[in-house]
Amino acid sequence: MLLKSGKLLSRYSELFLFAADRLEHMEKVIKPALKARKIVISDRFVDSTTAYQMGGRKLPGSLVSMINNISSEGIMPDITILLDVPPKKGIRRGTRLTGKDRFESEANSFHQRVRRTYLSIAGKEKRRVRLVPSAGPIMDVQQRIRKIINEKL
Amino acid sequence: MLLKSGKLLSRYSELFLFAADRLEHMEKVIKPALKARKIVISDRFVDSTTAYQMGGRKLPGSLVSMINNISSEGIMPDITILLDVPPKKGIRRGTRLTGKDRFESEANSFHQRVRRTYLSIAGKEKRRVRLVPSAGPIMDVQQRIRKIINEKL
């Protein structure tokens, strides 16, 4: 995969760097917030590592799962909302303002594997992971999320 | 452990960051040099991760060993020279010019565990790891290393 500098980064290094980042985020932000009884909303968590590093980059599932257990310290979200859109649409939306990052520059087959992995996690963990089809208008998506959260609270 | 900023870094994050650094160094420096039939001399390698992260930081040996296999891509040195000095003397030498880094600031018991782990690796891998007692004058140490290398070449 390409860094912004144009140099290749090994997919294993990428996994290790995400793991260190997540663990430090856990220790310094999430755990202190949970201890203070706050509600924590996180943009991505271990499912993304499974989807991108195992699904997308084809790293061994046993390795990704072990690294995820370490970096999350075994703490999992009460609810995970999976916003599902076809990859091409998602990338068009995601890059409109910011340009492509190193994942968004990957081939469509990469994004198909990422999506399949996310959907497979949602299939296995129905209680935690709520699938929200998100190809439609933003107001519909927002309403669905609101409903899921209200039920939980 | 303390970062220069004074903030704590998890020992697992430290392991992941060293692993990413080593793997990138492998890919971009060591493997191209070996391919060009150069002789590579490296200051530290996977044994240091075993000694510091498993011995010193007490991380599980199976995890450290797995991470080492990934980051070295299974490539091991022909010779490893272990310069052995009592920790207090080694730290006095190492910090004379540069001040203490985050390992050198650790307690003596930490350094004793690191040393024991290095010596245990040397005991298990006698062909690869050559122990050079290094408490004496620099000229003696240099002569011993010279002899080991000359025999190999």
Chai-1 contact restraints between the chains, C-beta under 6 A:
chainA,res_idxA,chainB,res_idxB,connection_type,confidence,min_distance_angstrom,max_distance_angstrom,comment,restraint_id
A,S10,B,L23,contact,1.0,0.0,6.0,A-B,restraint_1
A,S10,B,E27,contact,1.0,0.0,6.0,A-B,restraint_2
A,Y12,B,L23,contact,1.0,0.0,6.0,A-B,restraint_3
A,Y12,B,I70,contact,1.0,0.0,6.0,A-B,restraint_4
A,S13,B,A20,contact,1.0,0.0,6.0,A-B,restraint_5
A,S13,B,L23,contact,1.0,0.0,6.0,A-B,restraint_6
A,S13,B,E24,contact,1.0,0.0,6.0,A-B,restraint_7
A,F16,B,F16,contact,1.0,0.0,6.0,A-B,restraint_8
A,F16,B,A19,contact,1.0,0.0,6.0,A-B,restraint_9
A,F16,B,A20,contact,1.0,0.0,6.0,A-B,restraint_10
A,L17,B,A20,contact,1.0,0.0,6.0,A-B,restraint_11
A,A19,B,F16,contact,1.0,0.0,6.0,A-B,restraint_12
A,A20,B,S13,contact,1.0,0.0,6.0,A-B,restraint_13
A,A20,B,F16,contact,1.0,0.0,6.0,A-B,restraint_14
A,A20,B,L17,contact,1.0,0.0,6.0,A-B,restraint_15
A,L23,B,S10,contact,1.0,0.0,6.0,A-B,restraint_16
A,L23,B,Y12,contact,1.0,0.0,6.0,A-B,restraint_17
A,L23,B,S13,contact,1.0,0.0,6.0,A-B,restraint_18
A,E24,B,S13,contact,1.0,0.0,6.0,A-B,restraint_19
A,E27,B,S10,contact,1.0,0.0,6.0,A-B,restraint_20
A,I70,B,Y12,contact,1.0,0.0,6.0,A-B,restraint_21
